[in-house]
């Protein structure tokens, strides 16, 4: 009877020394290891790095593929950006097309069509992207700050966004579509021309404007929220107004606005619906059976019929404050909003800041 023997694990060659330079200006650049550039980087076509990429300056390129962590102390200006782990930017992030984090080695290598190249015996097409020792490090090391995160001290402007971690910006988010955010989304202001899909909390220091549908785990806004449709697992909260053309719903939480809540479709919350002014749901208003609807909570009772009203296709149950007025529409609230001539305290501070920056 033959003895069973354990085969020794395949040895991984040592990682190459990091590539270093004071600045980098080329048509194309690629490295299977780590790269540290102590200045600006300008690449006419593709910048491909299998390890971590640290740039002490600005980055300008057509396409960037970084399987590890990308750190840029200045601004980024690229057409497409693909990152395996995290993006940390000290300035603004300008991307003409797609920003994608959480890319794995096989996916990135196939996008680069490295699998189409002729290989040496025993060589893998992934070896053309990343050194085996660097790949082993990626697979076993914990990522500081979270896998797939994007952090920026400036704004992020892009066409499509696919972020598998958290997205945190000190300035604004401008995107054509937010395909996916696997964690939380936080920005000074949020404007999305299409849909916005976030698994965690969406937070804005000012307004949230989504022309398509907004889906999130929770929504917290220190301004006004406006979207084609709004859906949240948890609470929807805004200092100002909450406006939707389509359905507005909180599946397990409450909807709370410092000013008004209005939709041209159905309004639903599993718990309370609270508004400082009016509540309008053209196709129905529904709250939890052991909760209720508050409207006009910041107004005197004499103003409820005009500014603290509740309106739907039929009188909702569990009205705790406010006055039911039939047949009011979203456009009625919009018309009242145009006539409003006084600013809230938080709006005044932001207007003064904008004027100071403009001077």
C-alpha positions as CSV (number, residue, x, y, z in Angstrom):
1,X,0.0,0.0,0.0
2,X,1.5,3.3,-1.0
3,X,1.9,6.1,1.4
4,X,0.0,9.4,0.8
5,X,2.3,12.4,0.8
6,X,1.3,16.1,1.0
7,X,2.6,18.1,-1.9
8,X,4.5,21.3,-0.9
9,X,2.7,24.5,-1.6
10,X,3.8,26.4,-4.7
11,X,6.4,29.0,-3.8
12,X,5.4,32.6,-4.6
13,X,8.3,34.7,-6.0
14,X,9.3,37.8,-4.1
15,X,7.5,41.0,-5.1
16,X,9.4,43.4,-7.3
17,X,10.8,46.7,-6.0
18,X,8.3,49.6,-6.3
19,X,8.7,51.8,-9.4
20,X,9.6,55.3,-8.3
21,X,10.0,58.6,-10.2
22,X,9.8,62.3,-9.5
23,X,7.2,62.7,-12.3
24,X,5.8,60.6,-15.2
25,X,4.8,61.7,-18.6
26,X,4.4,59.0,-21.2
27,X,2.0,57.7,-23.9
28,X,1.4,54.5,-22.0
29,X,2.6,53.0,-18.7
30,X,2.2,49.6,-17.0
31,X,3.7,47.9,-13.9
32,X,2.8,44.6,-12.3
33,X,3.9,46.0,-8.9
34,X,3.6,49.1,-6.7
35,X,4.2,52.6,-8.2
36,X,5.1,55.8,-6.4
37,X,5.4,59.0,-8.4
38,X,6.6,62.1,-6.4
39,X,5.0,64.6,-8.8
40,X,2.4,64.9,-11.5
41,X,1.5,62.1,-13.9
42,X,0.3,62.6,-17.5
43,X,-0.5,59.5,-19.6
44,X,-1.8,59.9,-23.1
45,X,-3.6,56.5,-23.3
46,X,-3.6,53.7,-20.6
47,X,-2.1,53.7,-17.1
48,X,-2.0,50.1,-15.7
49,X,-0.8,49.2,-12.2
50,X,-1.1,45.8,-10.7
51,X,-0.2,47.0,-7.1
52,X,-0.8,50.2,-5.2
53,X,-0.4,53.6,-7.0
54,X,0.6,56.7,-5.0
55,X,0.9,60.0,-6.8
56,X,2.1,63.1,-5.0
57,X,0.4,65.5,-7.5
58,X,-2.2,65.5,-10.2
59,X,-3.2,62.6,-12.5
60,X,-4.2,63.1,-16.1
61,X,-4.8,60.0,-18.3
62,X,-7.3,58.4,-20.7
63,X,-7.9,55.1,-18.9
64,X,-6.6,54.1,-15.5
65,X,-6.5,50.5,-14.2
66,X,-5.2,50.1,-10.7
67,X,-5.8,46.7,-9.0
68,X,-4.6,47.9,-5.6
69,X,-5.2,51.2,-3.8
70,X,-5.1,54.5,-5.8
71,X,-4.0,57.5,-3.8
72,X,-3.7,60.9,-5.5
73,X,-2.9,64.0,-3.4
74,X,-4.1,66.4,-6.2
75,X,-6.8,66.3,-8.9
76,X,-7.8,63.4,-11.2
77,X,-8.8,64.0,-14.8
78,X,-9.4,60.8,-16.7
79,X,-11.9,59.3,-19.1
80,X,-12.4,55.9,-17.3
81,X,-11.3,54.8,-13.9
82,X,-11.1,51.1,-12.7
83,X,-9.9,50.4,-9.2
84,X,-9.5,47.1,-7.4
85,X,-9.5,48.4,-3.8
86,X,-9.9,52.0,-2.7
87,X,-9.6,55.5,-4.2
88,X,-8.3,58.3,-2.0
89,X,-8.1,61.8,-3.6
90,X,-6.9,65.0,-2.1
91,X,-8.5,67.1,-4.8
92,X,-11.3,66.9,-7.4
93,X,-12.2,63.7,-9.4
94,X,-13.3,64.4,-13.0
95,X,-14.2,61.3,-14.9
96,X,-15.8,61.5,-18.4
97,X,-17.3,58.0,-18.4
98,X,-17.2,55.2,-15.7
99,X,-15.8,55.1,-12.2
100,X,-15.7,51.5,-10.9
101,X,-14.2,50.1,-7.7
102,X,-14.1,46.5,-6.4
103,X,-12.7,45.2,-9.7
104,X,-11.0,41.7,-9.3
105,X,-7.9,40.7,-11.2
106,X,-9.5,38.3,-13.7
107,X,-12.2,40.9,-14.6
108,X,-9.6,43.7,-15.1
109,X,-7.3,41.5,-17.1
110,X,-10.1,40.4,-19.5
111,X,-11.2,44.0,-20.0
112,X,-7.6,44.8,-21.0
113,X,-7.8,41.7,-23.3
114,X,-4.7,40.2,-21.7
115,X,-6.3,36.8,-22.1
116,X,-6.0,37.2,-25.8
117,X,-2.2,37.4,-25.7
118,X,0.2,34.6,-26.4
119,X,1.6,33.2,-23.1
120,X,4.8,31.5,-22.2
121,X,4.6,27.9,-20.8
122,X,3.3,28.0,-17.2
123,X,2.3,31.7,-17.4
124,X,-1.1,33.0,-16.6
125,X,-2.7,36.0,-18.4
126,X,-3.3,37.5,-14.9
127,X,0.5,37.6,-14.4
128,X,0.6,40.2,-17.2
129,X,-1.4,42.5,-15.0
130,X,-0.1,41.8,-11.5
131,X,2.9,40.1,-10.0
132,X,1.9,36.9,-8.2
133,X,3.3,38.2,-4.9
134,X,1.3,41.4,-5.2
135,X,-1.8,39.4,-6.1
136,X,-1.3,37.2,-3.0
137,X,-1.0,40.4,-0.9
138,X,-4.3,41.8,-2.3
139,X,-6.1,38.6,-1.5
140,X,-4.9,38.3,2.1
141,X,-4.4,41.8,3.4
142,X,-7.2,43.8,4.9
143,X,-7.9,47.0,3.2
144,X,-7.6,50.0,5.5
145,X,-10.7,52.2,5.1
146,X,-12.8,49.5,3.5
147,X,-12.8,47.5,0.3
148,X,-14.0,49.5,-2.7
149,X,-14.3,52.8,-0.9
150,X,-14.0,56.3,-2.5
151,X,-12.8,59.2,-0.4
152,X,-12.3,62.7,-1.8
153,X,-11.6,66.1,-0.4
154,X,-13.1,67.7,-3.5
155,X,-16.0,66.9,-5.8
156,X,-16.7,63.9,-8.0
157,X,-18.0,64.3,-11.5
158,X,-18.7,61.3,-13.7
159,X,-21.1,59.7,-16.1
160,X,-21.7,56.4,-14.4
161,X,-20.6,55.3,-10.9
162,X,-20.2,51.8,-9.6
163,X,-18.7,51.9,-6.1
164,X,-18.6,48.7,-4.1
165,X,-17.8,50.4,-0.8
166,X,-18.6,53.7,0.9
167,X,-18.5,57.0,-1.0
168,X,-17.5,60.1,1.0
169,X,-16.9,63.5,-0.5
170,X,-16.2,66.9,1.1
171,X,-17.7,68.6,-2.0
172,X,-20.5,67.7,-4.5
173,X,-21.4,64.6,-6.4
174,X,-22.4,65.1,-10.0
175,X,-23.3,61.9,-12.0
176,X,-25.4,60.8,-14.9
177,X,-26.2,57.6,-13.1
178,X,-25.2,56.0,-9.8
179,X,-25.5,52.3,-10.7
180,X,-24.5,51.0,-7.3
181,X,-23.0,52.1,-4.0
182,X,-22.4,49.2,-1.7
183,X,-22.0,51.2,1.5
184,X,-23.0,54.8,2.5
185,X,-23.0,57.9,0.3
186,X,-22.1,61.2,1.8
187,X,-21.5,64.5,0.0
188,X,-22.0,68.3,0.3
189,X,-24.7,68.1,-2.4
190,X,-25.9,65.3,-4.7
191,X,-27.2,65.7,-8.2
192,X,-27.9,62.6,-10.4
193,X,-29.4,62.9,-13.9
194,X,-30.6,59.3,-13.8
195,X,-31.2,56.7,-11.1
196,X,-29.3,56.5,-7.8
197,X,-29.0,53.1,-6.0
198,X,-27.3,53.0,-2.6
199,X,-27.4,50.1,-0.2
200,X,-26.6,52.2,2.9
201,X,-27.4,55.8,4.0
202,X,-27.5,58.7,1.6
203,X,-26.5,61.9,3.4
204,X,-26.2,65.4,2.0
205,X,-25.2,68.6,3.7
206,X,-27.5,70.5,1.3
207,X,-29.9,69.3,-1.4
208,X,-30.4,65.9,-3.0
209,X,-31.6,66.1,-6.6
210,X,-32.2,62.8,-8.5
211,X,-34.0,63.1,-11.8
212,X,-34.7,59.3,-11.9
213,X,-35.4,57.0,-9.0
214,X,-33.6,57.2,-5.7
215,X,-33.3,53.9,-3.7
216,X,-31.4,53.8,-0.4
217,X,-31.1,52.1,3.0
218,X,-31.8,55.5,4.6
219,X,-31.9,59.1,3.5
220,X,-30.8,62.1,5.6
221,X,-30.7,65.5,4.0
222,X,-29.9,68.9,5.5
223,X,-31.7,70.6,2.6
224,X,-34.4,69.5,0.1
225,X,-34.9,66.1,-1.5
226,X,-36.3,65.9,-5.0
227,X,-36.5,62.8,-7.2
228,X,-38.6,61.0,-9.8
229,X,-39.4,58.3,-7.2
230,X,-38.1,57.7,-3.7
231,X,-37.8,54.4,-1.9
232,X,-36.0,53.7,1.4
233,X,-35.6,50.7,3.7
234,X,-35.4,53.0,6.7
235,X,-36.2,56.7,7.5
236,X,-36.4,59.5,5.0
237,X,-35.5,62.8,6.7
238,X,-35.0,66.3,5.4
239,X,-34.6,69.7,6.9
240,X,-36.5,71.2,4.0
241,X,-39.0,69.5,1.6
242,X,-39.4,66.0,0.2
243,X,-40.7,65.9,-3.4
244,X,-41.3,63.0,-5.8
245,X,-43.2,62.6,-9.1
246,X,-43.5,58.9,-8.5
247,X,-44.0,56.7,-5.4
248,X,-42.6,57.9,-2.1
249,X,-42.1,55.2,0.4
250,X,-40.3,54.1,3.6
251,X,-40.7,50.4,4.0
252,X,-39.7,50.1,7.6
253,X,-39.2,53.7,8.9
254,X,-40.8,57.1,9.0
255,X,-40.9,60.1,6.6
256,X,-40.0,63.4,8.2
257,X,-39.7,66.8,6.6
258,X,-39.1,70.2,8.2
259,X,-41.3,71.7,5.6
260,X,-43.6,69.8,3.2
261,X,-43.9,66.3,1.7
262,X,-45.6,65.9,-1.7
263,X,-45.8,63.2,-4.5
264,X,-47.9,62.8,-7.6
265,X,-48.3,59.1,-6.7
266,X,-48.6,57.1,-3.5
267,X,-47.1,58.2,-0.1
268,X,-46.3,55.3,2.3
269,X,-44.4,55.0,5.6
270,X,-44.4,52.0,7.9
271,X,-44.3,54.4,10.9
272,X,-45.1,58.2,11.2
273,X,-45.4,60.7,8.4
274,X,-44.4,64.1,9.8
275,X,-44.2,67.5,8.0
276,X,-43.8,71.0,9.3
277,X,-46.2,72.2,6.6
278,X,-48.3,70.2,4.1
279,X,-48.6,66.5,3.2
280,X,-49.8,65.6,-0.4
281,X,-50.1,62.2,-1.9
282,X,-52.3,62.4,-5.0
283,X,-53.0,58.6,-5.2
284,X,-53.2,57.9,-1.5
285,X,-51.4,58.4,1.9
286,X,-50.8,55.5,4.2
287,X,-48.9,55.2,7.5
288,X,-48.4,52.4,10.1
289,X,-51.6,51.4,11.8
290,X,-50.2,52.2,15.3
291,X,-48.7,55.5,14.1
292,X,-50.2,58.6,12.4
293,X,-49.8,61.6,10.1
294,X,-48.6,65.0,11.4
295,X,-48.9,68.1,9.2
296,X,-48.6,71.8,10.0
297,X,-46.5,71.0,13.1
298,X,-44.5,74.3,12.7
299,X,-47.6,76.4,11.9
300,X,-50.5,77.9,13.9
301,X,-53.7,76.0,13.6
302,X,-55.3,78.9,11.7
303,X,-52.8,78.3,8.8
304,X,-53.5,74.6,8.4
305,X,-56.1,74.9,5.7
306,X,-53.7,76.7,3.4
307,X,-50.2,75.8,4.5
308,X,-50.6,72.7,6.8
309,X,-53.0,70.7,4.7
310,X,-53.3,67.0,4.0
311,X,-54.6,66.0,0.6
312,X,-55.1,62.7,-1.2
313,X,-57.6,60.9,-3.4
314,X,-59.5,60.0,-0.2
315,X,-59.1,61.1,3.4
316,X,-56.4,59.1,5.0
317,X,-56.8,57.5,8.4
318,X,-54.9,58.5,11.6
319,X,-54.6,62.3,11.0
320,X,-53.0,63.6,14.2
321,X,-52.5,67.2,13.1
322,X,-53.2,69.3,10.0
323,X,-56.4,69.7,8.0
324,X,-57.7,67.5,5.2
325,X,-58.4,69.4,2.0
326,X,-59.5,67.4,-1.1
327,X,-58.1,67.6,-4.6
328,X,-54.8,69.3,-4.0
329,X,-52.0,68.3,-6.4
330,X,-48.2,68.3,-6.5
331,X,-48.4,71.3,-8.8
332,X,-50.3,73.2,-6.1
333,X,-47.4,72.8,-3.7
334,X,-45.0,73.8,-6.4
335,X,-46.9,77.0,-7.1
336,X,-46.9,77.9,-3.4
337,X,-43.1,77.2,-3.3
338,X,-42.5,79.7,-6.1
339,X,-44.3,82.4,-4.1
340,X,-42.3,81.8,-0.9
341,X,-40.2,84.8,-0.2
342,X,-38.5,84.0,3.1
343,X,-35.4,81.9,3.6
344,X,-34.9,79.5,6.4
345,X,-31.9,80.0,8.7
346,X,-29.8,77.3,7.1
347,X,-30.6,78.6,3.6
348,X,-29.4,82.1,4.5
349,X,-26.0,80.8,5.7
350,X,-25.4,78.9,2.5
351,X,-26.4,81.8,0.3
352,X,-24.0,84.1,2.1
353,X,-21.2,81.4,1.7
354,X,-21.9,81.1,-2.1
355,X,-21.8,84.9,-2.5
356,X,-18.5,85.2,-0.6
357,X,-16.9,82.5,-2.7
358,X,-18.1,84.2,-5.9
359,X,-16.4,87.5,-5.0
